[in-house]
């Protein structure tokens, strides 16, 4: 087991992909404030180094590590680095993702391959490479970040939607395979106030958020609390689960009175 500290994830070593900004950075800060030893992994070196330095300056245990999630060699180098420096890995958050811009007919093979490689293959490689180090650490929690768009047909962001649906099946299969040593769960965020949401055309973003029963975008901190639960020992009987942090988007559409 990890060393005991005061926080909810005290002493746990956590690797977060796509950790240089937005949700990944928010999750890292939340876990670090609960006494985890956090590694922010990304290819955005300048942003990652700056974020890590700022949070370390606040007394948090956190560092940046370059990691290309689409590269098996990069994953192996990351595991070697963590084994050498931290000696263990307790939590992996597969957060790295790219959006893609096209619907079915406009989606090029290049866009399809790029989105699937980062979002789906990156998740697969992360699990595959993390498992040996987690087993040697005694246990582990893998948290895969999906999306409501992985559960709803959409005429936009075709490759992204497919990739996020597949991440949920990866989670279920991995959970069955790796239990009881390693838990694998999915978080399904709705529209969260990040650069990815803001990159959508205005009319699409407004349309999606208006349909949510909560009627607004989610906050990164609201997703981070679900990550914290799954990373902690409070969730030791939870595996193969899908936790929705989506403002009710998958529950149904709320009909609002016109103004």
N, C-alpha and C positions, 0 to 999 in steps of 0.2 A: 504494500500500500504506500501511497505518497506520505511524505512527512506531514505532521499535523501543524496547522497554523490556525489563526482565528477566523479567516474568511471561509466562505462556503465552498471554495475550491482550493483551500490552502495547501500550498506545496505542489499542486499538480502542474505538470508541464503540458502546455497547450500550444498546438500549431494551428494557425489560421491562414488559409490561403486567400488571396485577394485582400490581404490585410493592410494595404497601404492607405486606404481611404474608405469612405462610405460605410457600409454595413460591417465589413471585415474589421476595420479600425474600431468601430463602435463596440463590436463584440470583444475585441482584444482589450480595450480599456475597461469594460465592465468586468471581465474575468480577472484582469490584473488588480483591480480595486478590491476584489475578493481574494487576494493573495495568491493567485496563480502566477506561474512563471511563463510568460507569453512570448511566443515567437510569431511575429508578423511576417508572412511570406508573400512575395509578390515579384513582379518584374519592373515595377515602377520604383526604381531605386531611390531617386531623389525624394519622392513623397514618403516612401517607407522609412528612410533614414531620418528624415525630418520629424515625422510623427513619433518614431521610437525615441528620438532624443528628447522631444518635448515631454513625453510621458515619463521617461526615465528621470527627467529633471524634477518631476513631481513625486519622486520616491517610489515609483512602481517598478516591478521586475519585468522588463519587457525589452526585446531586441528585434532587429530586422534581419531577415534572411532572404537572399535572392532565390526564387524558385519559379521555374517555368513549369506549370502544372501539366503541360502537354508533352513533356519530355521525361521518359523513364530514367534517363541518366541524371537529370536534374533532381528528380525525386530521390534517387539513391544517394546522391551527394548530400541532400538535405538530411536524410536519415542518418548518414554517417556523421554529419556535423552535430546533430542533436545527441546522438549516442556518445560522441566524444565530449561534448560540452555540458550537457545536462544529465546524461546517463540513463535517461528513461523518456518515454512519451506516454502520457495518460489520456490526452484528448486531441482529436483531429477535427477541425471544422472545415469541411469542403465548401468554401464560400465563393471561390473565384468563378466568374461567369462573364460572358459577353452577350450582348442583346441580339445582334442581327437586326436588319431593318425591313426585310421583305416578306411579302405574302408568298403563297405557294407558287404561283406562276412566275413571279419575278425573282424568286430565290435562285441565285446562281449556284453551281456546284461548289465554287470557291467559298461562298458564304456558308453554305450548308456544312462543308467540311470544317471550316474554321470554328463555327459555333459548336458543332458536335464534339470537335476535338477538345476544346477548352472545357465546356460544360459537362460533358458526359465522360469522355476518355480521361479528362483530368481527375474526375471523381473516382473512377475505376482505379487509376494508377495510384492515387492517394491512399485508397484503402489497401490495395495490394502491397504497397511499400511500407505502410505504417504497421501492418499486422505483426510482423516479426518483432519489432521493437516493443510494441504494446504487450505482446505475450511475454517477453522477457521482463517487462515491468510488472507483470502480475495481473493486469486487467486493462481495460480501455473503454473509451466512449468515442464513437465516431458520429459526427453530426453533419448530415448532408443538407444543404440549403436548396430547396426546390422553389416553386412559385405557383400561385394560383393559375397562372397561364399554362401550367402543365396539366391542369384538370379541366380546362375549358377550351373548346374549339375556338379558333380565332382566325380572322382573315389577315392579321398582321403578325409579324415576328414568327413566321412559321417554324424555322429551325429551332429557335429558342423554346417555343412551346413543346416541340417534340423532345428536345433534350431534357427539359425539366420533368416531363412525364416519365422519361426513362430513368432519371435519377431516383424517382420513387420506387421503381422496380428493383434497381440496384440495391437500394436500402433494404427492401424486404428480403431479397435473396441473401444479401450479406448478413443480415440479422440472423436468419435461420442457420447459415453456415458457421458463423463465428460464436454463437451462444454456446455456453454461458460465459466464456471468458471476456468477450468483447461485445459491447452493446452498439447497435447501429440504428439511428433514428433520423427522421426527416423533419425539418421545419418548413412549412409552406407559408411564406409571407405573401401578403397582398401588395397593393401599391404602396411602397415605402418611400418616404421623401429622401431620395438619393439622386445622384447624377443620372442613373439609368432611367428613373421615372421622368425626370425633367428632360431627357433626350427625346421622349415621345412627342409627336406633334400635339399641339395644344388641344385640339378638338378631341383627339383620342384620349389624352390624359383626363380631360374634364369628363368625358363620357364614362370612362371606367370608374372614376372616383364617385361620380354621381350615383352609380348603380350600387355601390357598397351600402349595406344597411347603416354602417357607421357614418357614411357621407363625407369621409375625409381620407387623406393619405395617412399611413401609419408612420410612427417615429422609429428611428433605428433603435432607440433604447427599449422600445416595446418588444422588438424581436430579440434583442440581447438578453432579456430576462428569460426567454424560452431557451436560449443557448445556455445560459447559466444553469438552469434547472437540469438540462440533459448532461451537462458537464459535471455536475455535482453528484455526490453520493446520495442525494435525495431521490434519484431516479434509477436506482440499482435494479429494479424489477421492470424497467421500461425498455423494450427493444422492439424494433420493427414498427414503431409508432410513427404517426404523422400528426404533428402539432401545427394547427392552423393559427397563424397570426395575420388575419386577412380582413379584419373589419367586417366579418360576416359575408364576404364575397361568395363563398362556396355554399353558404346556407340558402341563398336565394336573393332575388332582386327586390329591393324595397321601392314601391311605387310612391313617389312624392307628389304632393299637390303642386300644380303649376302656380307660379306667382305672376 
